Amino acid sequence: MELFEKLHEPKENLLPFDGTVHNLGILFNEEESQHYFNCLLNEVDWKHDEAIIFGKRILTKRKFAWYGDKDYEYTYSKINRRALPWNTTLKKLKELVEKHSDESYNSCLLNLYHNGEEGVAWHSDDEKALGKGAAIASVSFGAERRFLFRHRHTKETIEIVLAPGSLLVMQGETQFHWVHRLPVTKKVTEARVNLTFRMMVQEAIE
């Protein structure tokens, strides 16, 4: 299976101000997308995600995995997670995403949503372990899902649809001024796998 050879032309910024989000469109055709979806389902060490809410530890329905160049420690929702070494599929996807986004990444957080009734509430990826303003590349496989951005102060909302095989890149001031979410829906019955390639800052991982 071969990736489309032609690099995507720069896209218009999806955000009207205070950040930069580029939708680079479909990176993988239908056959490639299904191939990677199946590989990720079977090869990734999936576990139920955890969070501490009002002092109580809960398990989410969705599953997650965390991979990286080193055994980086990453904390969000008050839970520490340690990265696993890249497997062959993830390493290849990282190289392809780096090529098409013109960015470098040293880690990847993956989420598995079994159906549309699993989603993520409003949040931003602004943890100290992530490089300030560094790019976060989001790749989707499986079910098509709605994805929303909301400005922290103006409350303006931007909605897009993340298709299987698509690549979205968030960078600049986006995480400081905007929050995003994956809304739940009963209309989607298929699973979705999302990969967010990130850059952990050196001072936060030593």
C-alpha positions as CSV (number, residue, x, y, z in Angstrom):
1,M,0.0,0.0,0.0
2,E,1.4,3.4,-1.0
3,L,0.7,6.8,0.3
4,F,-0.4,9.5,-2.1
5,E,2.9,11.0,-3.3
6,K,1.7,14.5,-3.8
7,L,2.1,16.7,-0.7
8,H,-1.0,18.6,0.3
9,E,-1.0,22.3,-0.5
10,P,-1.2,24.7,2.5
11,K,-4.8,25.0,3.7
12,E,-6.6,28.0,5.0
13,N,-6.5,28.4,8.8
14,L,-9.8,27.0,10.2
15,L,-9.6,29.4,13.2
16,P,-10.6,33.1,12.7
17,F,-8.0,34.3,15.3
18,D,-5.8,33.3,18.3
19,G,-4.5,30.1,16.9
20,T,-3.7,28.0,13.8
21,V,-5.5,24.8,12.7
22,H,-4.9,23.3,9.3
23,N,-7.0,20.5,7.9
24,L,-4.6,18.8,5.5
25,G,-7.5,16.6,4.2
26,I,-7.4,12.9,3.3
27,L,-3.9,11.5,3.7
28,F,-4.7,7.9,3.1
29,N,-7.1,6.4,0.6
30,E,-9.9,4.1,1.7
31,E,-7.9,0.9,1.4
32,E,-4.9,2.3,3.2
33,S,-7.1,3.8,5.9
34,Q,-8.8,0.4,6.6
35,H,-5.4,-1.3,6.6
36,Y,-4.0,1.0,9.3
37,F,-7.3,0.9,11.3
38,N,-7.1,-2.9,11.5
39,C,-3.4,-2.9,12.3
40,L,-3.9,-0.4,15.1
41,L,-6.8,-2.3,16.6
42,N,-4.7,-5.5,16.8
43,E,-1.2,-4.2,17.4
44,V,-1.6,-1.4,20.0
45,D,-1.5,-2.2,23.7
46,W,-4.9,-0.7,24.4
47,K,-6.0,0.0,28.0
48,H,-9.0,1.8,29.5
49,D,-8.2,5.4,30.2
50,E,-8.3,6.7,33.8
51,A,-9.2,10.1,35.3
52,I,-9.6,11.5,38.8
53,I,-12.8,13.3,39.2
54,F,-13.8,14.8,42.6
55,G,-11.1,12.8,44.2
56,K,-12.3,9.5,42.7
57,R,-10.4,7.4,40.2
58,I,-12.7,6.3,37.3
59,L,-12.2,4.2,34.2
60,T,-13.4,5.6,30.9
61,K,-15.2,3.5,28.3
62,R,-12.8,4.5,25.6
63,K,-9.3,3.0,25.6
64,F,-6.0,4.7,25.1
65,A,-2.3,4.0,24.5
66,W,0.9,6.1,24.8
67,Y,4.0,5.6,22.7
68,G,7.2,7.5,22.2
69,D,10.9,7.7,21.4
70,K,11.6,7.2,25.1
71,D,9.5,6.1,28.1
72,Y,8.3,9.6,28.6
73,E,5.9,10.3,31.5
74,Y,2.8,12.3,30.6
75,T,0.2,13.5,33.1
76,Y,-3.3,14.6,32.3
77,S,-6.6,14.2,34.2
78,K,-4.3,13.8,37.3
79,I,-3.0,10.4,36.1
80,N,0.6,9.6,35.1
81,R,1.2,7.6,32.0
82,R,4.5,6.2,30.7
83,A,5.2,5.8,27.0
84,L,5.8,2.4,25.3
85,P,8.4,2.0,22.5
86,W,7.1,2.5,18.9
87,N,5.9,-0.6,17.1
88,T,6.5,-0.9,13.3
89,T,3.1,0.5,12.3
90,L,3.2,3.5,14.5
91,K,6.8,4.3,13.6
92,K,5.8,4.3,9.9
93,L,2.8,6.5,10.5
94,K,4.9,8.9,12.5
95,E,7.3,9.3,9.6
96,L,4.5,9.8,7.1
97,V,2.8,12.4,9.3
98,E,6.1,14.3,9.9
99,K,6.6,14.4,6.1
100,H,3.2,15.8,5.3
101,S,3.0,18.2,8.2
102,D,6.6,19.4,8.0
103,E,6.9,18.9,11.8
104,S,8.8,16.5,14.1
105,Y,7.2,14.4,16.8
106,N,8.6,12.2,19.6
107,S,5.4,10.7,21.0
108,C,1.9,9.7,20.2
109,L,-1.3,9.5,22.3
110,L,-3.9,7.1,20.8
111,N,-7.6,6.9,21.6
112,L,-10.0,4.1,20.7
113,Y,-13.7,5.0,20.6
114,H,-15.9,1.9,20.3
115,N,-18.9,3.9,19.0
116,G,-20.4,7.4,18.9
117,E,-21.5,7.2,22.5
118,E,-17.9,7.6,23.5
119,G,-16.3,11.0,23.2
120,V,-14.2,13.7,25.0
121,A,-15.4,16.8,26.8
122,W,-14.1,20.3,26.2
123,H,-10.4,20.5,27.0
124,S,-7.1,21.8,25.6
125,D,-3.7,20.1,25.2
126,D,-1.7,22.6,27.2
127,E,0.2,20.5,29.6
128,K,3.7,21.7,30.6
129,A,5.3,18.5,29.2
130,L,4.2,19.6,25.7
131,G,6.3,22.2,23.9
132,K,4.8,25.7,24.0
133,G,3.0,26.3,20.7
134,A,4.3,23.0,19.2
135,A,2.3,21.3,16.6
136,I,0.0,18.4,17.4
137,A,-1.0,16.3,14.4
138,S,-4.3,14.4,14.7
139,V,-4.9,11.4,12.4
140,S,-8.2,9.6,12.2
141,F,-9.1,6.1,11.2
142,G,-12.5,4.3,11.3
143,A,-15.8,6.1,11.8
144,E,-16.3,9.7,10.7
145,R,-16.8,12.0,13.6
146,R,-17.7,15.7,14.3
147,F,-14.9,17.7,16.0
148,L,-15.5,21.2,17.6
149,F,-13.3,24.1,18.7
150,R,-14.6,26.8,21.1
151,H,-12.8,30.0,22.0
152,R,-12.2,30.4,25.7
153,H,-13.5,34.0,25.9
154,T,-15.7,34.8,22.9
155,K,-17.3,31.3,23.0
156,E,-17.2,31.2,19.2
157,T,-17.5,27.7,17.9
158,I,-15.9,26.1,14.9
159,E,-17.1,22.6,13.7
160,I,-15.4,20.2,11.3
161,V,-15.9,16.6,10.3
162,L,-12.9,14.3,10.7
163,A,-13.0,11.7,8.0
164,P,-11.1,8.4,8.1
165,G,-7.6,8.8,6.8
166,S,-7.5,12.6,7.4
167,L,-4.8,14.7,9.0
168,L,-5.5,17.8,11.2
169,V,-2.6,19.9,12.6
170,M,-3.0,22.3,15.6
171,Q,-0.3,24.7,16.5
172,G,0.7,28.2,17.6
173,E,-1.6,29.8,20.3
174,T,-4.4,27.3,19.6
175,Q,-4.2,25.4,22.9
176,F,-4.1,28.6,25.0
177,H,-7.1,30.3,23.5
178,W,-9.3,27.4,22.3
179,V,-10.7,24.2,23.7
180,H,-11.9,21.3,21.6
181,R,-14.0,18.2,22.0
182,L,-15.3,15.1,20.3
183,P,-19.1,15.2,21.0
184,V,-21.0,12.0,21.6
185,T,-23.7,10.8,19.2
186,K,-26.0,7.9,18.9
187,K,-25.8,8.1,15.1
188,V,-22.3,6.5,14.9
189,T,-22.2,2.8,15.6
190,E,-18.7,2.1,14.3
191,A,-15.3,2.4,16.1
192,R,-12.8,5.2,15.6
193,V,-9.1,5.3,16.3
194,N,-7.4,8.7,16.7
195,L,-3.7,9.4,16.9
196,T,-2.3,12.7,18.2
197,F,1.4,13.0,17.5
198,R,3.2,15.4,19.9
199,M,6.5,16.8,20.9
200,M,7.5,16.3,24.6
201,V,9.9,19.1,25.7
202,Q,13.3,17.9,26.9
203,E,13.2,19.7,30.2
204,A,10.0,18.0,31.1
205,I,11.2,14.5,30.4
206,E,14.7,14.4,31.9
